Each structure stands twice: as C-alpha cells, then as structure tokens.
Amino acid sequence: MTDLDTWPAGPGVQPAGPPSGSLADLLERVLDKGIVIAGDIKIDLLDIELLTIRLRLFIASVETAKKAGIDWWETDPALSSRAARDALTEENARLRARLDALEDADADTSEVAR
C-alpha cells in the first residue's frame, strides 16, 4: 500500500501538503541554518576506475559559516585584499631577512679576505 492509497479521495478534497511559504522565507531559513550537499561522480571503463570527483557544497550565510568554523575567504589572497596585503608584507619581511643575512655573510667574507 502506498501513501497515495491512503489519501482521502473525492471531489473538493485536497491532500494536506507542506506549509506554503515564499521563496524568500525558504532562502532565509537555508542561509540561517545552512545546508550541505554531498555527492561523488565516478567514471569507470570496463570495471577500471578512471576518475573520481568528490563534491561537497555548503550553502549558508557568512555568519552561519563562521559559526561552523569556515572562514577561508578571509585568508585567501585571491579573495581578500587584506589577506593579499598581509601575504605581501610577510613575503617582504622574509626577503629583507634573507637580504640582511646575505649582506652579513658577504661582509664577513670580505673581512676574512683582508
């Protein structure tokens, strides 16, 4: 027996469905709670696995993502100007330290040669 067999039938009788709401309400609820969509795509040829792609999609608001511990967009230099600036500052400091070390080594070598 299926669910359709147990629904009331007759003229003017409508089966009870999920409560209707606007698309904005649905979107607000999804962004507030978050939703995870996961799936795998496998391509086989003659029982030989050629390719496997694992997909994981997390849809949420920024606040919900931060609560879940996800904030990679703040530290990725390609997505954040602050992160790019920080990465350049860090690289500049490393290069200056290497240059200082090389200059010190060069100065020590020239003093020994005298």
C-alpha positions as CSV (number, residue, x, y, z in Angstrom):
1,M,0.0,0.0,0.0
2,T,1.4,3.4,-0.9
3,D,0.8,6.9,0.6
4,L,-1.4,7.7,-2.4
5,D,-3.7,4.8,-1.5
6,T,-4.3,6.2,2.0
7,W,-5.1,9.8,1.0
8,P,-8.7,10.8,1.0
9,A,-10.3,10.9,-2.4
10,G,-13.3,12.8,-3.5
11,P,-14.5,16.0,-5.1
12,G,-13.1,19.1,-3.5
13,V,-10.8,17.2,-1.1
14,Q,-7.2,18.4,-1.3
15,P,-4.4,16.4,0.3
16,A,-2.5,18.2,3.0
17,G,0.9,19.2,1.8
18,P,3.8,21.0,3.3
19,P,3.0,24.5,4.5
20,S,3.4,27.0,1.7
21,G,5.9,29.9,2.1
22,S,7.6,32.3,-0.1
23,L,10.9,31.7,-1.7
24,A,12.4,34.5,0.5
25,D,11.4,32.6,3.6
26,L,12.9,29.4,2.3
27,L,16.2,31.1,1.4
28,E,16.3,32.9,4.8
29,R,15.9,29.5,6.5
30,V,18.5,27.8,4.4
31,L,21.1,30.6,4.9
32,D,20.3,30.8,8.6
33,K,20.7,27.0,9.3
34,G,23.0,26.0,6.4
35,I,22.6,23.1,4.1
36,V,25.2,20.5,2.9
37,I,25.0,18.8,-0.4
38,A,27.4,16.0,-1.0
39,G,28.0,13.6,-3.9
40,D,30.5,11.6,-5.8
41,I,31.0,11.2,-9.5
42,K,32.8,8.1,-10.7
43,I,33.8,7.3,-14.3
44,D,34.6,3.7,-14.9
45,L,35.6,1.9,-18.1
46,L,35.4,-1.9,-18.2
47,D,35.5,-2.0,-14.3
48,I,38.6,0.3,-14.2
49,E,38.1,3.4,-12.3
50,L,39.3,6.3,-14.4
51,L,38.1,9.3,-12.4
52,T,36.5,10.1,-9.1
53,I,35.3,13.5,-8.2
54,R,34.0,14.2,-4.7
55,L,31.7,17.2,-4.4
56,R,30.9,18.9,-1.1
57,L,28.8,22.0,-1.1
58,F,27.9,24.0,2.0
59,I,25.4,26.8,1.5
60,A,25.0,29.2,4.4
61,S,25.2,32.8,5.3
62,V,28.6,34.3,6.3
63,E,27.6,34.3,10.0
64,T,26.5,30.7,9.9
65,A,29.7,29.6,8.1
66,K,31.8,31.4,10.7
67,K,29.9,29.6,13.5
68,A,30.8,26.4,11.7
69,G,34.5,27.4,11.7
70,I,34.6,28.1,7.9
71,D,36.3,31.4,7.0
72,W,38.8,30.6,4.2
73,W,37.6,33.6,2.2
74,E,39.2,35.9,4.7
75,T,42.7,34.3,4.5
76,D,42.8,33.6,0.7
77,P,44.9,36.3,-1.0
78,A,42.9,35.8,-4.2
79,L,39.6,36.7,-2.4
80,S,40.6,39.1,0.2
81,S,42.6,42.3,-0.3
82,R,43.6,42.3,3.4
83,A,44.9,38.8,3.1
84,A,46.8,39.7,-0.1
85,R,48.3,42.8,1.7
86,D,49.3,40.6,4.6
87,A,50.8,38.0,2.3
88,L,52.9,40.7,0.6
89,T,54.0,42.1,3.9
90,E,55.1,38.7,5.1
91,E,56.9,38.0,1.9
92,N,58.7,41.4,2.1
93,A,59.8,40.7,5.7
94,R,61.2,37.2,4.7
95,L,63.1,38.7,1.7
96,R,64.5,41.5,3.8
97,A,65.7,38.9,6.4
98,R,67.4,36.9,3.6
99,L,69.0,40.0,2.2
100,D,70.3,41.0,5.6
101,A,71.7,37.5,6.1
102,L,73.4,37.6,2.7
103,E,74.9,41.0,3.3
104,D,76.2,39.9,6.7
105,A,77.7,36.8,5.1
106,D,79.3,38.9,2.4
107,A,80.7,41.4,4.9
108,D,82.2,38.5,7.0
109,T,83.8,37.0,3.8
110,S,85.3,40.3,2.8
111,E,86.8,40.9,6.3
112,V,88.4,37.4,6.2
113,A,89.9,38.1,2.7
114,R,91.7,41.3,4.0
